[in-house]
Amino acid sequence: MTNEIFNETLSETEVAVRDTLRRFAEDVMRPIGKELDTMSPDDVIARDSILWEAHRKFADLGVGTFAEDGSLDPVEAARLGALSSEMLGWGDSGLAISLGVSNMPITLAQMSGNPALIEKYTTDKVGCWAITEPNHGSDLVDFGGSETEGQDARRGDCFAKKDGDNIIIQGQKSSWVSNGTIAEMAALYCAYEDEGGVKGGGVFVVPLDVDGVTKGKPTNKVGQRPLNQGEIFFDDVVIPADHMIAGPDQYNAVLEMTLTGANGGMGSLFCGLARAALEHAVDYAKERVQGGKPIIQHQAVKSRLFEMFRKVEAARALNLRVVTRNAVNPSLELAIASKVTSTRTAMEVATEALSIYGGAGITKENPIEKLMRDASVSVIEDGENTLLGLIAADRL
C-alpha cells in the first residue's frame, strides 16, 4: 500500500536508490537504532558502539554522491534527495539526521569553490551544524527579525572575529548541536565581528581537532536517542580566513538557503517516520483479534487507519511539490510548510498508531512507542513549529 516513495512512475535511478536504501533502512538502521535507543548517551558514541557501523555502511553505499557529477538536473536531484530522506526517516529518524547533518561542512566547502577546502573536508569525517546556542534557539532562524527584536537581540553566545589572515572564534554552541560531541568538522553559523564591533553573521567551516575546541557531555533525550547532540566550546580557536564561507553581506542569503534545504529535508524525513508508523499500525491491526475478528475489520479502527493514511499521503504530496519547486525557485515559506506539516503528521500518526496497538504499544518490544518519542522531538528541532509558522506567515 505505502511502500512506494512517490505515487508515480520512478526512474531507473530512483528505483535503484529506493531499493538500496530500503534494504539499508530495514537491515541496518532499524536494528541499530533500536539498540542505540536503549543505551546511555555516552555508550551510544563509545569507540566500540554500533553507531559507527551505521555511518560506515551508509558511506559505503555512496548514495550521497548521485548528483555530484552534474548528470542530473536540479529537479531530478531534488527528487532523489527527497526519496533518500524519506527512506532513511522510515528506517530511523535519529540516525537519518546524524547521517544527513554530517555532510553540511562538506556542502559549505564545495560552495566556497576553494580546492583546498574541498579536499580537506570530505565524507571520511563526521560533521555537524553548529548554529543553536545556550541563549538562542529558534530565534536564530528568525534572521529577518520579524518575530523577535532583530539582530541586536540575538548578538549570540559565539563570536568570530577577523584577525589579519585568520579568524578567531570565541564562545559556545548549545547542547542541541546534532553530532556535536562526535563531529570532526563543523558548519558554524555565528555572530561576526570586525574592528567596529558586531557587524552581523558569518558562516564558517571549522575543523574541530584544533587547539581551543572542547566538547560537553552528550545530551540525554526522550527521543531520537541514536542522534548524538551536545555542546561545543571555542576558546580563541584560530582558523584561516579562507574558512569563512559567507560574511555579513551574504549571511542572510546563505542562512535562508540553508534553512530552506533543511526544512524541506525534515519534511521528507518525517514523512518517512509517519509512513513507518502507519505501516506498523496496519500490520498490527490485521493480526490483533478482538471481538472474534481482526481489529482492522472493526469500523472504528478502519476509520482511524484511513485518517492516518490520508494525512501521510497529503504530507508526502506536499513535500514532493516543495522540494521539486524549491530546486528551481526556492521558497523558505514553502519549506517551512513542509516541515511543519510532516512533523505534525508524524506526531499525530505515531500517537494514533500507539492507540491502535493498545497496551502492546507502550511496551519496548513493539516499535510504536519509540516512533512516538522520536516524532515528539521533530516539532521543535530545526526551529520550533509555531515560530517557523509565524516567520513563514510574515513572508506571505
N, C-alpha and C positions, 0 to 999 in steps of 0.2 A: 504493500500500500504506500508506504512513505520512504522506501529505500532509495528512490531516485533523488538526486540532488536538486534537479530542476524538472519541472513538468513540461519538458520539451525535449527534442532530439539533441543528444550530446555529440560533439565532435569526437573523432578517434582519440585525440589528445586528452580531451576531458574524460572520456571513458577510462583511459589508461590511468590518469591521475586519480580518478574516483576509486577505481578498483584497488590501486596500490594503497591509497590512504585508508580505505575501508579495512583492508587486512591489517594495516598498521594500527589503526584505532582499536580494532577488536582484539587483536592478538597481543599488542604491546601496551597501548595506552590504558585500556580498561583494567587489566590485571595490575599493572604497575601503579596506576592512580589509586586503585582500591587499597593496595598495600601501603602506599605512602600516606594515605588518609588516616591510617591508624597509628602512625609514627609521630614522635615528637619533632618539632621543627629542627632541632639540632641533628637528629638522626636522619631526617629527610635529606640533608645536604652533606652528610658524612662522606668520607672518601670512598667507602665501600657501599654507598647507597645505590639502590637500583634506579634512582633518578638519572644517574649518568648513563645507564643503559638506554633509557628513552631518548636522551639527547644524542647519543652515538648512533642509534638506529635511525633516528629521523635524519641526521646528517647524511647517513649512507644512502637514504632514498634519493637525495638530490632533487626533490620536487621544488625546492625553493629557487632553483636556477632556470625554470622553464621559460622565463621571459628575458633572460639576461642577454641572449644573443640577438635580440631585436627582431626575431622571426614572427612575433605576434603583434598585432595592432593593439592599441590601448584597451579596447573593449574586450578583445579575446583574453588579454592578460588579466583584466578585472574579473571576468567570469571565472577564470581558473583560480584566481585568488579567493573569490567568494566560495567556490566549490571546496577548495582546500580548507579554508577556515571552518566551514560548516561541518566537514567531515571530522576535523580534529576536535571541534567542540562536541560532536556526537561521541567521540572517544572519551575525552576527559578535559573539562574546561580549564582547570588549573594548569595541567601540563601544556595545553594548547597555548595559553597565554605566555607561559615560560618559553616555549619554543619560538613563538612569534616575536616577542619583545627582544629576544636575543639578537635579532638582526638589525635593530634600529641604529646602532652606531655604524654598521656597515652601510646602511642606506644613506646616512649623513656623509660618510666618507666618499661614496660614489657621487653624491650631489656636489661635492666640492670640486670634482674634476681633477684633484691633485693626485698624481700617480703614486706618490709616496704614502699618502693616507690610504688610498685604495689597497695598496699592497700590504700595509700594516694591519688594517682592521678587516679581518676575514672570519669565515664561518668556523674556524677551529677554536675560536674564543667565544665565551659566553658574554652576552651584552645585556645592558639594562637601559631603561628610560628613566632618567633622574630628573623629574620635574616637581613632584609633590614635596612639600616642606612642612616642618612641625607646626608653623602658624598659618600655613597657606595650603589649602587643598583644592576644592572645586573652584575657589575664586580665581585660581591661576588660569583656568581655561576661559574666564571672562576677560580676555585680554583687551577688549574694547571698553571695559568699564561700564557696560550698560546696566548691570545689576549689582555692581559693587561701587566703591567710591573712587574708582580709577586707579591708575598706575601707582600713584603715591601711597595709596592704602595697601599696596602689595609690594613694598620695597624688598621684601624677601629675607629669608634666613641664610641665603647663599649668594655670594657675590663673586664676579670675575672682574679683574682689573688689568688693563694693559700696562706692561712694564717693559718698555723697549721692544725687543724681539720676542718677548714672552707674554704669557697670560698667567696671572696669579689668582688662584681660586681659594676662597675662604668661606667656611660656613658648613651648613648641614642640610642634607636631604632626609626626609622623614622615613618612618618605619614602613611605609607603603610602597617603597620603590620595588617594583617587580624584578626579581633576580638580584635584588640589591646586595645581599651578603655573599653571593657566589659569582657575581659578574667580574670579568677581567677588563671590561671596557664599558664606557657609559656614553649615552646620548644625553648630554647635560643641557638643560634649559634653565637659565637663572638670570638674575639681575646683572647688569653690566655697568662698570664704572670707568670713567677716564679721569683726567686731572680735574675736570669740572664737577665731579660727583656722579651720582646715578643718572645715566642717560637713557635707560630703557632695558631691554632684554638682550641676551646673547645666546647663541646655540653653539655648542662645542662638542667635539669628540675627545674624550678624556680616557687615557689609559689608567687603570686602577691598580697597577702594580708599581706605582711610583711613590717616592717619599711624600709623606704628609697625608696619605689616604688611609683611613681606618674605617672599620665597619662595626655596626652594632650587632645585637643578637637577632636571630631570625624571629619574625613576628608569629605569635601563636594565634591562629584564627579559627573561626567557626566553620568556614567553608573554603574551598579551593586550597586545601592544605598541601597538595603537591606543588603549588606555586610558592617558591621562596620569595619572601618580601622582607626588607629590613633597611635600617639606616645606613647612610654613607656620610662620613665626616671628611672635610677638606681643611687641612691646616697648612696654609701657604703652599699649596700644591702648584708647581710650576709646569706649564706645558708650552710648547712653541706657539707663536701667534698664528701660524697657519692651521692650527687645530680649531680655529674659530670659523664656523661654517656660515653664520649669519650674525650681523651686528644689529644695533638698534633700528637702522633704517629698513632692514629686511625681516626683523624678528616677528612682527605680527603676521606677515605673509607666510613665513615658514611655519609658525605655530598653527595658523589656520589650516595649512596644508596637512600638517601632522595630525591635527585633531579630526580633520575630515576623513583621512585614511583610517585613523584609529577607531573612530565611531562606526564607520562602515564595516571594519573588521570585527568589531564587537557585535554588530548586528548579525553578521554571518555566523560567528562562533556560537552565539546563544540561540540562534535558530537551530543549530545542531543539538544543543542541550535539550531544547524544547522537544525536538523530534525524538530524541532518545527517551525522554520521559513518556511521551505518547506511545511509543512502540512497546515499552515495558508494560504500560497500563493495558494496552490491547492484548498483549500476550497473556498477562495475568488474568484478565477478565475472561479469557477463553478457557483457562484452566481451573479457576476457582468456582466450586459448585456451592450454591446456597439455594434453598427452596426447591431442591430437586433438579436444578439445571444450572449450567454455567452462568455466571452473573452477567456476561455480555448479552444474554437473552432477556434480561430484565430491562424494561423501558427506561427506568431512571439512569441505569448505567450507560445504556446506548446513547441517551440524550447527552450525558456528560462527556462521553468519548467524542461525539460529533462536535461539541463545542470546543473541545481541546484540538481536534483535527482542524477545525475552521480557523482557530487562532494561529496554529502553527503554519498553515498554508498561507494565510494572509501576511504573516511576518516574513516568510520566505519570499513571497512575491514582491513585497515592498523592498526588501533588502537587495534582491537581484536588480530591480529597477534603479535603486540608489547607486549601487556600485558601478553599474554599467553607464549610467548617466554621468556620474562623477568622474569617470575615466576620461571624458572629453570636455565636461563643463562642470567643474567642482562646485558643490554647494554644501556648506557646513550645516545649514539647517536641515537639509535632506538627510545627511549622515546622522545628525542627532535624532531625527525622526526614526531612523532605522534602529539605532542603538536603544533608544527608549522603548520602542515597540517590541523589539526582540527580547530585551532583558525582562521587561514586564511580562511578556508572553511566557518566557522560560520559568519565571517565578510562579505565575498562575497555573501553568500546565503541570509543573512538578508538584505543586501543592495539591492540585486536583487528583493527580496520579497517586499520591500518597493516600488520599482518602479512598480511592478505589481499592487499593491494597488493604485498607483497613488496618487492623493490628499488625499484620505482616509488614506493613510499610514502614513502621518505626523501628524495625529490627535491623541490625547491621548485616544480616545475611542477604537482605534484598537491597537493590541499588537506589531505591527511590529517595530514602532519607538523605543520602549523600547528594543526589542531584538537587534536592530542595535547598540544602545548605549551600551548595555551590552557586545556585541561582540567586540566593539571597544576597550574595556579595556583589553580583553583577550590577545591581541597580544603583550602587554608589561608587563603583570604580570607573576610572577614566571620566570623572565628572558625575556628580550626583544627578539623578534623572530630573528632579524638579528644577534645579538651577539650569541644567542643559536646556530644558524646555523653555525657560524664560529667555535664555540667550537666543535660542532659535526664533522665538516669537518676536523679539526686538529686530530681527533681520527680515521679517516678512514684509 
